[in-house]
Amino acid sequence: MGTALDILKDFPANTHAEWLAEVEKQLKGKSFDKTLVKKTYEGIDIQPMYFIHDLDGLPLVDTLPGEAPYMRGTTASGPRVNAWHIAQEITQPDPEEFNRAARYDLTRGQNSLNIVFDQATLNGYDPDQAPAEMVGKDGLSLASLSDAKVALEGIDLTAHPCRITCGATGIAQTALVVALIEDQGQSPADLEGSLVVDPLGVLAVAGKLPCSSAEAYDRMAQLTLWAMEHAPKVRTITVGTEDYRNSGGNAVQDIAYALATGVAYIRALLERGLGINDIAVRMNFEFAIGNDFFMEIAKFRAARMVWAQVIDSFGGNAEAQKMYVHARTATWNKTEVDPWVNMLRVSTEAFSGIAGGVDSMHVGPFDEIFRTPNEFSRRIARNVQIVLKDEGHFDKVIDPAGGCWYVEKITAQLAEKAWKLFQDIEAAGGMLAALEKGMPQEGVAETAAQRAKNVATRTDRFVGTNMYPNLQEKRQLAEPFDHQGFREKRTQALKAHAGSIDDQACAAALTAIRECRSTLDSTVMAQTIKAARRGATLGMVAGALQKEAGEIAVQPLNIHRGAEPFEKIRRATEDYTARTGIVPKLFLANMGPIPQHKARADFSTAFFNVGGFETIGNNGFGTVDEAAKATLDSGAKAVVICSTDATYPDIVPALAQQLKAADPHIMIILAGFPKEHVDAFKEAGVDEFLHVRVNALELLTKLQKHLEVIA
């Protein structure tokens, strides 16, 4: 029999200094920092390995879940007792379609109803008041209690936690929902969940508010005071940062802007007579989950930690210091080209959210960025959460990242950097003043520009889009939505509703709203619910509530996706092919035997496939004359010379000169970048160099223009 393994004897511990000495020996003079340390968009240096000494000076690593400042979670039991809510967004615009989708999904694993209203509803417009493009855009069209009855027929809103988007003020939208609950014989006291009322979030995205900021804060106070009396389990104040991330922002900005926005709301409500403990427990924080797996885990831990510090500074109690977090997978890194990869992206993001301790979560369907998700895509997205919970058993683990040297270290670094940025915003006058000055917008734009540069050079990769494309992909088409036709349909429903109400009673109810709209108590909400039950529409109520038009205008965030420039190139090539019947091709002038040219030929083919181009391959040419003749005979207007740096001096000048002499307009691209010969090769006729650091976006665009794919 063999000798038993003695771990301590056979694998003696090594010190950090010994490890570092061995690493530097292997680097053979290369810089440790430049070779092995990664700089993130948050400005944090990610080390190749972390050690126990990295925890030195971190005061919170010994805290337990459920202990302030709640870095490790707001409850001692974590998800074991109360697992995160599976809160998939349901965005069908038609009330009947919404009802079918909601009832279907709620019986198949979804345990929280996530209602997203369309742009018209969020802005307080009836369908006949709103521009056609707003009606049905991005969510459910709801204008009356009649609509609510159709959309939520057979659904007990008190049986599931709810998340309901409510725009900048929320009272009119909430009143329709509460009126329905009462109509169903239920009590709003049994309603649980979050009302997404986020005026500064609306301002950042739209660039304006439908009312003054003071009026928005009045409505927030009125809604909160009503909830304190009648719906104590409902959060009425939302701090949303997902649009900063979906504009290209980073985790530090996510946390800092959340802190600054939350503090702005607290101060506004304190001024209106509410107490800190009543305010804080009714706050809901919403974040997008990005693709940096460990950074996103650390983000949620750091956010809870610094928010507890904020509330403590306001004198809030232990319960008030707990942060409630709803998260959704980001859209910035999702692709319309090869969208199936989105399924993989959201899976790791959902994992980050769960490991970070979110309270509820939406996992984006793979097609949500270009069409209303259908039953299949909703099911796949929903099942990501179900699999992680029921098969991965992540609801059985409390703070799985706790004690990980890497995560603990970057959690502390994130918290420190976010706090510094938060202080900068406070010094500028707070979040509203910062938005008016353009500080958050400029900060996010700067990060987005860094991301765009790395996407263009493929340092950051979108599999299937700017790297490893699938030219055999069957395109998933966006299903066109007839906004004008839908607006007409919804207008007819509105007319039918109008014919069923008592106009005099409705008018009296609206007058009552106008008379009490300046009163900072629960009266206005109670009157609004009464008006909804008497037939007042969303637009009527919003009009009765509004005292003055919005006076604020700021630069809106540039919400976009990182892959869009590459998608534009790919689709332009496909459109050209559809229009002309011609697939743009490049000829590969492979020089020498296969081992000599294959690596660069394969790289070139994969590179140009990103733009939808095909390459004409071969097994290589023995002479320059053979390569030149084959290139010209192919009829290709662009050629890629593929061989090795060692052979290029003997091949490139002669081949380039011969090709240019025969066809001065041919584009010659050299696979590689032999620095010492670049100038000479350019003089010989080489137009572009293809290498791993090339700006792929620029080169592909130049090629499209040369081949007349685009003007």
ROFI-247573 format. One record per residue (C-alpha): residue in three letters; x, y, z. Coordinates in steps of 0.001 Angstrom, whole numbers, padded with zeros to 6 digits, always signed. Example, Ala and Ser with C-alpha at 12.3 -4.5 7.8 and 13.67 -1.06 7.14 Angstrom:
<pts>
Ala+012300-004500+007800
Ser+013670-001060+007140
</pts>
This chain:
<pts>
Met+000000+000000+000000
Gly+001142+003529-000724
Thr+002003+006105+001865
Ala-000857+008357+002892
Leu-000679+011874+001485
Asp+000397+014482+004019
Ile-000808+017810+002643
Leu+001280+019986+004935
Lys+004450+017961+004367
Asp+004118+017203+000672
Phe+002812+020661-000263
Pro+004659+023107+001999
Ala+003275+026621+002203
Asn+005049+029343+000255
Thr+005192+032965+001242
His+003918+035750-000970
Ala+007497+036913-001456
Glu+008516+033450-002684
Trp+005567+033346-005084
Leu+006365+036813-006398
Ala+010027+035917-006925
Glu+009039+032845-008954
Val+006585+034860-011049
Glu+009168+037507-011863
Lys+011571+034756-012839
Gln+008996+033401-015292
Leu+008319+036885-016687
Lys+011965+037159-017761
Gly+012202+040898-017349
Lys+008676+041809-018430
Ser+006757+044246-016239
Phe+004613+042509-013619
Asp+001996+045258-013692
Lys+001768+045535-017473
Thr+001701+041779-018004
Leu-000419+040412-015188
Val-002397+043267-013626
Lys-005710+044191-015241
Lys-007105+047712-014957
Thr-010899+047791-014795
Tyr-013271+050530-015904
Glu-013713+051302-012223
Gly-010033+052200-011955
Ile-009271+049127-009830
Asp-006141+047051-010424
Ile-007059+043373-010515
Gln-004140+041274-009316
Pro-003376+037849-010819
Met-003784+036279-007379
Tyr-005058+037390-004002
Phe-003689+036404-000611
Ile-004870+036512+002960
His-002824+039638+003608
Asp-005097+041439+001124
Leu-007687+041426+003904
Asp-005409+043424+006207
Gly-007065+046681+007163
Leu-010522+045656+005945
Pro-012673+046096+009059
Leu-015847+044376+007877
Val-014620+040951+006786
Asp-015522+039453+010156
Thr-019104+040722+010168
Leu-021915+038210+009768
Pro-024910+038171+007430
Gly-027683+040275+008908
Glu-025246+042484+010826
Ala-024750+046171+010060
Pro-023539+047505+007690
Tyr-025109+044554+005837
Met-022288+043952+003368
Arg-023012+040232+003686
Gly-026773+040627+003386
Thr-029640+042207+005269
Thr-030791+039005+007004
Ala-028938+036312+008912
Ser-030701+033565+006973
Gly-030030+035042+003524
Pro-031958+033292+000742
Arg-032523+030146+002816
Val-035716+031580+004303
Asn-036618+034269+001781
Ala-035091+033550-001613
Trp-034880+036314-004185
His-038063+036973-006134
Ile-038189+035856-009750
Ala-039555+039119-011143
Gln-039512+038829-014914
Glu-040759+041919-016738
Ile-043932+041435-018740
Thr-044017+044044-021498
Gln-046895+043021-023757
Pro-048557+046337-024717
Asp-052130+045132-025197
Pro-054078+044533-021940
Glu-055494+041216-023162
Glu-052092+039962-024331
Phe-050538+041138-021090
Asn-053100+039178-019101
Arg-052424+035974-021025
Ala-048668+036331-020608
Ala-048854+037220-016909
Arg-051195+034385-015983
Tyr-049095+031929-017977
Asp-045774+032990-016462
Leu-047063+033175-012888
Thr-047977+029499-013043
Arg-044592+028461-014422
Gly-042033+029584-011885
Gln-042369+033351-011780
Asn-043321+034424-008273
Ser-043391+038219-008567
Leu-045490+040275-010974
Asn-043354+042848-012777
Ile-045564+045344-014618
Val-043839+047683-017056
Phe-046015+050453-018507
Asp-045585+051975-021958
Gln-044195+055467-022466
Ala-047627+057059-022754
Thr-048785+055595-019436
Leu-045551+056508-017657
Asn-045924+060108-018811
Gly-049553+060342-017718
Tyr-051091+060389-021192
Asp-054219+058672-022400
Pro-053670+056930-025752
Asp-055530+059660-027651
Gln-053337+062349-026043
Ala-049967+060764-026713
Pro-047926+060668-029916
Ala-048459+057324-031655
Glu-044856+056228-031105
Met-045325+056378-027323
Val-048414+054171-027238
Gly-047389+050565-026689
Lys-043680+051431-026579
Asp-041774+049227-024121
Gly-044730+048106-022044
Leu-048399+047874-021144
Ser-050844+050552-022252
Leu-053157+051334-019334
Ala-055493+054322-019224
Ser-058497+053392-017087
Leu-059889+051053-014486
Ser-061532+049185-017369
Asp-058081+048551-018855
Ala-056767+047402-015474
Lys-059622+044927-015144
Val-058759+043417-018536
Ala-054995+043346-017969
Leu-055224+041821-014493
Glu-058313+039651-014746
Gly-057900+036490-012685
Ile-054709+037785-011034
Asp-054705+038404-007304
Leu-052225+041247-006877
Thr-051997+040577-003161
Ala-050853+036987-003739
His-047526+037949-005311
Pro-044975+040685-004646
Cys-045373+043315-007353
Arg-043031+045707-009067
Ile-044886+048424-010976
Thr-043177+051128-013032
Cys-044857+054465-012311
Gly-042766+057190-013965
Ala-041819+060467-012313
Thr-044741+060921-009895
Gly-046626+057627-009636
Ile-049932+058664-008078
Ala-052134+058352-011173
Gln-050694+054982-012185
Thr-050823+053608-008648
Ala-054410+054755-008195
Leu-055595+052610-011095
Val-053948+049538-009578
Val-055258+050202-006076
Ala-058755+050875-007422
Leu-058644+047473-009067
Ile-057490+045783-005849
Glu-060399+047319-003990
Asp-062763+046407-006832
Gln-061603+042787-006460
Gly-062546+042881-002770
Gln-058933+042941-001606
Ser-057123+045434+000604
Pro-054038+047449-000385
Ala-052742+046594+003087
Asp-052011+043139+001677
Leu-050158+044500-001358
Glu-046407+043916-001231
Gly-043672+045179-003510
Ser-042258+048313-005103
Leu-043669+051267-007001
Val-040962+052514-009340
Val-041307+056258-008765
Asp-037967+057824-009679
Pro-038128+061449-010880
Leu-034356+061944-011078
Gly-034063+058696-013011
Val-036708+059931-015454
Leu-034899+063258-015746
Ala-031572+061581-016507
Val-033096+059488-019294
Ala-035628+061874-020831
Gly-033767+065117-020165
Lys-036910+066640-018660
Leu-039734+066050-016200
Pro-043490+066303-016841
Cys-043718+068641-013826
Ser-041438+070687-011601
Ser-039014+068874-009311
Ala-040814+070322-006283
Glu-044121+068903-007503
Ala-042515+065511-008165
Tyr-041235+065441-004590
Asp-044672+066504-003315
Arg-046238+063562-005126
Met-043593+061206-003738
Ala-044353+062442-000225
Gln-048120+062097-000727
Leu-047763+058587-002112
Thr-045454+057560+000740
Leu-047731+059004+003406
Trp-050686+057141+001894
Ala-048690+053893+001843
Met-047673+054320+005474
Glu-051372+054328+006384
His-052899+051974+003831
Ala-050160+049851+002174
Pro-047350+049416+004707
Lys-045614+046634+002747
Val-045193+048750-000388
Arg-041999+050638-001203
Thr-042890+053957-002836
Ile-039476+055479-003561
Thr-037176+054013-006187
Val-033563+054828-006940
Gly-032747+053428-010364
Thr-029234+053347-011822
Glu-029693+050791-014595
Asp-029797+053494-017269
Tyr-026374+054785-016236
Arg-024973+051295-016741
Asn-026853+050879-020023
Ser-025252+054107-021197
Gly-021817+052563-020685
Gly-021169+053373-017024
Asn-019266+051347-014441
Ala-019880+049879-010987
Val-018409+052841-009087
Gln-020789+055163-010905
Asp-023711+052803-010264
Ile-023161+052975-006517
Ala-022287+056666-006298
Tyr-025271+057818-008355
Ala-027522+055565-006296
Leu-026238+057129-003084
Ala-026598+060662-004405
Thr-030101+060065-005761
Gly-031198+058355-002567
Val-029903+061217-000452
Ala-031705+063734-002686
Tyr-034985+061917-002096
Ile-034384+061668+001641
Arg-033718+065383+001961
Ala-036778+066271-000107
Leu-039037+064066+002013
Leu-037527+065229+005300
Glu-038359+068774+004209
Arg-041940+067609+003702
Gly-042274+066310+007233
Leu-041488+062592+006922
Gly-039065+060847+009277
Ile-035884+059094+008210
Asn-037021+055666+009419
Asp-040301+055966+007511
Ile-038517+057087+004358
Ala-035641+054598+004258
Val-037702+051436+004684
Arg-039809+052475+001685
Met-036870+052820-000674
Asn-036141+050410-003502
Phe-032772+050418-005278
Glu-032475+049107-008816
Phe-029251+048189-010606
Ala-028282+046659-013917
Ile-025948+043658-013723
Gly-022946+043899-016025
Asn-020667+041222-017390
Asp-017708+041559-014989
Phe-018677+038586-012838
Phe-016800+039273-009604
Met-017042+043063-009867
Glu-020824+042819-010008
Ile-020925+040587-006933
Ala-018773+043124-005115
Lys-020988+045991-006320
Phe-024052+044782-004479
Arg-022080+044076-001309
Ala-020426+047513-001416
Ala-023709+049286-002170
Arg-025389+047836+000910
Met-022404+048751+003035
Val-022163+052419+002041
Trp-025935+052929+002048
Ala-026080+051753+005663
Gln-023459+054392+006424
Val-025585+057063+004723
Ile-028712+056187+006696
Asp-026737+055985+009916
Ser-025520+059538+009308
Phe-029178+060644+009042
Gly-029911+058933+012375
Gly-031784+055991+010872
Asn-032257+052828+012910
Ala-030935+049358+012055
Glu-033962+048392+009970
Ala-033813+051647+008019
Gln-030162+050995+007128
Lys-031058+047896+005106
Met-031010+048329+001341
Tyr-033639+046543-000745
Val-032216+045711-004189
His-033961+044799-007417
Ala-031645+043984-010312
Arg-031980+043267-013989
Thr-029418+042050-016477
Ala-027876+044894-018447
Thr-028728+045626-022072
Trp-025470+047436-022929
Asn-023627+044184-023636
Lys-026431+042343-025439
Thr-026377+041776-029183
Glu-028919+041681-031965
Val-026422+039749-034115
Asp-026271+036126-032924
Pro-028671+036924-030065
Trp-028574+033352-028766
Val-025310+034276-027032
Asn-027391+036605-024869
Met-028671+033488-023090
Leu-025141+032788-021886
Arg-024501+036395-020941
Val-027577+036676-018737
Ser-026777+033362-017043
Thr-023491+034603-015591
Glu-025022+037981-014784
Ala-027880+036322-012904
Phe-025305+034287-010988
Ser-023545+037537-010011
Gly-026801+039054-008834
Ile-027694+036076-006681
Ala-024204+035767-005219
Gly-024291+039509-004529
Gly-027512+039127-002564
Val-030202+040861-004649
Asp-033767+040691-003350
Ser-035507+040363-006709
Met-034320+040045-010275
His-035305+040215-013920
Val-033240+038162-016373
Gly-033529+039636-019841
Pro-034946+037396-022599
Phe-032446+036988-025425
Asp-034610+039057-027793
Glu-035743+041870-025500
Ile-033471+044435-027165
Phe-035154+044177-030563
Arg-038729+042954-030031
Thr-041350+042193-027414
Pro-040239+038861-025902
Asn-042407+035920-026864
Glu-043416+032891-024834
Phe-040263+030967-025758
Ser-037763+033708-024915
Arg-039591+034563-021688
Arg-039496+030902-020645
Ile-035768+030527-021302
Ala-034994+033686-019326
Arg-037266+032682-016461
Asn-035694+029251-016357
Val-032240+030750-015832
Gln-033386+031809-012378
Ile-035275+028588-011734
Val-032265+026449-012643
Leu-029916+028510-010454
Lys-032364+028183-007589
Asp-033747+024651-007862
Glu-030814+022868-009502
Gly-027879+025063-008524
His-029304+025407-004996
Phe-028106+028976-004665
Asp-031020+029597-002345
Lys-029283+027328+000156
Val-026095+029380+000456
Ile-025732+032560+002505
Asp-023287+035115+001047
Pro-021324+032613-001066
Ala-018664+035225-001848
Gly-017980+035962+001805
Gly-014356+035327+002776
Cys-013131+035257-000825
Trp-009973+037365-000688
Tyr-010544+038708-004200
Val-014181+039704-003672
Glu-013606+041121-000200
Lys-010765+043301-001489
Ile-012579+044738-004498
Thr-015724+045245-002397
Ala-013729+047563-000155
Gln-012099+049289-003124
Leu-015460+049820-004828
Ala-016964+051248-001664
Glu-014074+053671-001233
Lys-014167+054904-004829
Ala-017968+055167-004881
Trp-017927+057162-001651
Lys-015401+059595-003137
Leu-017548+060125-006246
Phe-020643+060507-004062
Gln-018859+063215-002069
Asp-017961+065000-005318
Ile-021645+065040-006294
Glu-022634+066330-002876
Ala-020028+069084-003181
Ala-021597+070062-006513
Gly-024949+070613-004788
Gly-026457+067144-004884
Met-027745+064881-007621
Leu-030221+067305-009201
Ala-027607+070037-009459
Ala-025076+067523-010768
Leu-027474+066432-013517
Glu-028092+070054-014455
Lys-024312+070572-014684
Gly-023910+067356-016687
Met-021551+065660-014210
Pro-023042+062131-014232
Gln-023654+062305-017974
Glu-020051+063296-018658
Gly-018692+060663-016276
Val-020698+057910-017923
Ala-019813+059180-021409
Glu-016113+059041-020519
Thr-016423+055429-019382
Ala-018511+054598-022449
Ala-015806+056066-024693
Gln-013203+053831-023049
Arg-015456+050845-023584
Ala-016078+051817-027220
Lys-012353+052018-027895
Asn-011791+048563-026445
Val-014747+047137-028369
Ala-013412+048637-031606
Thr-010006+047023-031076
Arg-011674+043815-029832
Thr-009926+044035-026487
Asp-013487+043677-025225
Arg-015237+040926-027116
Phe-018820+040258-028076
Val-018803+036608-029072
Gly-020680+036219-032334
Thr-020518+039922-033146
Asn-017041+041461-033060
Met-015398+038061-032522
Tyr-016129+034529-033729
Pro-019073+035404-036004
Asn-021458+032810-037383
Leu-022178+033640-041021
Gln-024727+030814-041144
Glu-026816+032517-038466
Lys-030521+032672-039235
Arg-031391+036254-038443
Gln-034011+036797-035759
Leu-036120+039586-037170
Ala-037660+042333-035132
Glu-041397+042011-035360
Pro-042750+045365-036589
Phe-045205+047034-034251
Asp-047911+049243-035728
His-047967+052057-033196
Gln-050519+054057-035164
Gly-052877+051112-035494
Phe-052440+050211-031842
Arg-053097+053804-030804
Glu-056360+053722-032742
Lys-057342+050454-031061
Arg-056576+051842-027635
Thr-058458+055052-028427
Gln-061545+053006-029262
Ala-061232+051178-025925
Leu-060982+054554-024222
Lys-064159+055745-025949
Ala-065983+052602-024851
His-064857+053255-021288
Ala-066045+056872-021502
Gly-069476+055698-022517
Ser-069814+053623-019350
Ile-069109+056261-016706
Asp-071070+058934-014879
Asp-069542+062127-016259
Gln-070839+064274-013439
Ala-069459+062026-010705
Cys-066146+061775-012528
Ala-065885+065558-012875
Ala-066629+066016-009181
Ala-063899+063545-008267
Leu-061378+065398-010442
Thr-062353+068684-008811
Ala-061691+067116-005415
Ile-058181+066183-006579
Arg-057455+069764-007662
Glu-058638+071091-004325
Cys-056359+068870-002261
Arg-053349+068353-004538
Ser-051157+070718-002511
Thr-051943+069030+000801
Leu-048997+066997+002053
Asp-050887+064042+003468
Ser-052638+060926+002183
Thr-055749+062789+001045
Val-054728+063336-002568
Met-054013+059654-003086
Ala-057335+058679-001544
Gln-059155+061152-003803
Thr-057276+059894-006853
Ile-058285+056299-006129
Lys-061879+057483-005769
Ala-061645+059290-009114
Ala-060280+056159-010812
Arg-063207+054148-009463
Arg-065605+056782-010830
Gly-064136+056395-014300
Ala-061450+059072-014462
Thr-058734+058113-016923
Leu-055007+058304-016368
Gly-054765+061448-018471
Met-057618+063118-016593
Val-056039+062374-013234
Ala-052569+063468-014351
Gly-054046+066726-015611
Ala-055881+067331-012342
Leu-052725+066673-010338
Gln-050357+068876-012319
Lys-049831+072353-010910
Glu-047096+073591-013221
Ala-045092+072394-016179
Gly-041612+071029-015749
Glu-038925+073705-015732
Ile-035842+071485-015744
Ala-033924+070470-018835
Val-030715+068436-018720
Gln-028578+066546-021184
Pro-030126+063055-021358
Leu-028067+059905-021011
Asn-026988+058209-024214
Ile-028474+054762-023701
His-026969+052405-026254
Arg-025407+049000-026731
Gly-021697+048429-027141
Ala-022083+046096-030110
Glu-024171+048457-032229
Pro-021299+049727-034463
Phe-020310+046168-035418
Glu-023942+045185-035918
Lys-024335+048143-038271
Ile-021392+046921-040344
Arg-022675+043354-040469
Arg-026198+044376-041438
Ala-024947+046801-044105
Thr-023069+043962-045786
Glu-026096+041679-045582
Asp-028330+044392-047027
Tyr-025854+044887-049871
Thr-025943+041165-050610
Ala-029735+041104-050508
Arg-029858+044099-052849
Thr-027226+042981-055368
Gly-027044+039219-054964
Ile-023291+039579-054433
Val-021416+038575-051276
Pro-018392+040909-050904
Lys-015189+038851-050949
Leu-011503+039277-050290
Phe-008820+037112-051866
Leu-006301+035446-049572
Ala-002862+035568-051127
Asn-001498+032716-049033
Met+002214+032414-049556
Gly+004161+029208-049094
Pro+003061+025841-047688
Ile+000065+025556-045365
Pro+002037+025690-042067
Gln+003561+028960-043228
His+000349+030847-043925
Lys-002497+029005-042167
Ala-002483+030848-038837
Arg-002783+034263-040444
Ala-005177+033057-043134
Asp-007527+031682-040489
Phe-007232+034865-038430
Ser-007974+036969-041517
Thr-011021+034918-042458
Ala-012471+035158-038966
Phe-011717+038870-038839
Phe-013475+039745-042078
Asn-016382+037426-041317
Val-017190+039900-038523
Gly-018222+042357-041220
Gly-020139+039740-043178
Phe-017360+039395-045771
Glu-016227+036078-047186
Thr-012686+035155-048154
Ile-011439+033206-051155
Gly-009021+030657-049764
Asn-006386+028359-051257
Asn-003528+026089-050202
Gly-000829+028649-050892
Phe+001343+029886-053757
Gly+004979+029161-054396
Thr+005782+032373-056234
Val+004739+035987-056308
Asp+003693+035667-059955
Glu+001322+032790-059151
Ala-000223+034718-056279
Ala-000644+037886-058343
Lys-002275+036046-061244
Ala-004690+034182-058973
Thr-005606+037376-057141
Leu-006371+039275-060333
Asp-008212+036318-061877
Ser-010490+036149-058812
Gly-011900+039574-059559
Ala-011661+040522-055895
Lys-011190+044212-055172
Ala-009294+043510-051962
Val-006538+041040-051109
Val-004955+039880-047854
Ile-001329+038721-048033
Cys-000753+035926-045505
Ser+002618+034499-044534
Thr+005250+035049-041841
Asp+007200+038131-040834
Ala+010422+036366-041801
Thr+009287+035809-045402
Tyr+007544+039129-045950
Pro+010602+041154-047079
Asp+011037+038778-050006
Ile+007332+038608-050871
Val+005432+041786-050054
Pro+007198+044507-052113
Ala+007170+042478-055296
Leu+003610+041208-054894
Ala+002174+044583-053871
Gln+003879+046389-056763
Gln+002692+043807-059276
Leu-000908+043981-058039
Lys-001009+047769-057979
Ala+000500+047937-061466
Ala-002275+045697-062804
Asp-005072+047253-060729
Pro-004260+050552-059008
His-007594+050472-057148
Ile-007145+047103-055435
Met-006909+047282-051632
Ile-003892+045399-050319
Ile-003972+044286-046701
Leu-001038+042625-044994
Ala-001740+040108-042234
Gly+000681+041154-039509
Phe+002539+044267-038457
Pro+006309+043884-038979
Lys+007351+047210-037477
Glu+010722+047481-039139
His+009202+047077-042605
Val+005920+048982-042309
Asp+007067+052134-044102
Ala+008722+050203-046926
Phe+005654+048010-047412
Lys+003384+051064-047509
Glu+005613+052577-050172
Ala+005376+049326-052156
Gly+001566+049555-052146
Val+000245+047992-048919
Asp-002830+049927-047780
Glu-003648+048383-044409
Phe-002165+046062-041811
Leu-004250+043422-040049
His-003095+042459-036563
Val-004495+041768-033102
Arg-004310+045426-032025
Val-005915+046894-035129
Asn-009018+049048-034817
Ala-011383+046516-036340
Leu-014222+048984-036638
Glu-012149+051402-038704
Leu-010647+048738-040953
Leu-013980+047061-041681
Thr-015585+050428-042425
Lys-012766+051323-044824
Leu-013230+047974-046544
Gln-016971+048503-046897
Lys-016407+051884-048502
His-013739+050476-050812
Leu-016012+047650-051940
Glu-018885+050150-052299
Val-020995+048318-049744
Ile-021633+051724-048172
Ala-021163+055188-049579
</pts>
